[in-house]
Amino acid sequence: MPDEATMGRAGEINITQEMMTAAIKAIDAYRAAAEQEYANIENAVNSLGIGSEFKGSAASGYQTFYTDKVQPMLKKEDGSLAQLLDALKSICESTRDQIPGGEGVDDELGKINKQ
């Protein structure tokens, strides 16, 4: 059986609960940073007065870019980045929940077999 600190043999990967917990924390941190950047962009767009004070072709083009590209990607709850991060977090959580803690599955089966 490979040591827990190694990644295992070819075709085998050992993942610990700690690895998945760290991945979940990294996903949460990334999402928080992305949400902060979206808020910064939204504030900048609002302060530029696009459509009211800042007019013309450039303003119209930027507004279209912002509305059609930036918002659908970065919108806090339902943007494509949020959906991707939610899916990735769900995968990490379900993987973490399937990893036996403590002594591991072999030792647990050994205990059951001894009963």
N, C-alpha and C positions, 0 to 999 in steps of 0.2 A: 504494500500500500504506500503511495507516495506521501512524502512529508507535506503537511498543510501549508508550509511556506512556499512550496514550489507550485508551478502551474500544471504539473502532471506530465504524463507521457503524451506522445503524438496522438491526437484525436481525443484527448481527455483534458478537461479544464476543471480545476478545483476553485470553487467560489465559496467564500465565507459569508456569514451573516454581516460581519463587520464591513466587508467590501460592498455589499448591497446597501447597507445603511449609509456608508460614505457616499455612494453614488446618488442616493435619494437626497442627501443633504446638498450635494453639488447641483443637482437638478433644481432644488428649491432656491439655492443662491443664484443660479443662472436666471431663473424666472424672475426673481426679485430685481435683478440688475436690468433685465430686459424691460420690465414694467417701468422702472425708473427712467430708462432711456426713452421709452415711448412717451412718458409724461413730459420729459424735457423737450422732445420734438413737438409735442402738442402745444406746449407753452410757447415755443418759438414760432410756430405757425400762427397761433393766436396773436402774439405780440407783433408779428409782421403786418397784421391787418389785411391778410390776403382776401381779396374780393371787396374790401371796403376802402382801405387806404392805399394798398398796393394793388394796382390794377394793370391790365394789359396782357399781352401774350405770355410773357414769362410768368406772371402771377397765375394766369389761367392754367398754364402747363404744369406749374408746381402743384396747384390745387388738385388737378386731375391725378398727378402722380401720387400725391398724399392720400387722396380718397380711394384710388383704385389699387394702389400697391402697398403703401405703408400701413394704413388702417387695417385692411384685411389680414395682414401678416402679424401685426403687433398688438391688435386689440386685446385688452386684458383677459377677458373671459372666453371669447370664442375665436380669437385670431388663430391662424394656422400654426404659429409658433407655440401658442398656449396649448393647442390640441396635440401637437407633437410632444411637448414636454409632459403633458398629462399621460399620454400613451407610454412614454418612456418610463415615467415614474411608476405607473401601474405594472409594467413588466418587471421593474426592479423590486417592487413590493411583493409581487406574487412569487418571484424567484427567491427572495429573502425568506418568505413564509414557508417555502418548500424545503429549505435547508435545515436539517435537524440541528438543534443546539446541543450543547454539552458533549455527551459522549459519542454522538453520531448514530446513524441508522444501524450499522453493523452491531454495535454494542447493545442498542435497544432490542434488536432482534435476538441477540444472544440472551438477554434477560428474559424475554418472552418465551424463548425455546426452553429455558431452564424451569419454567413453571409447570 
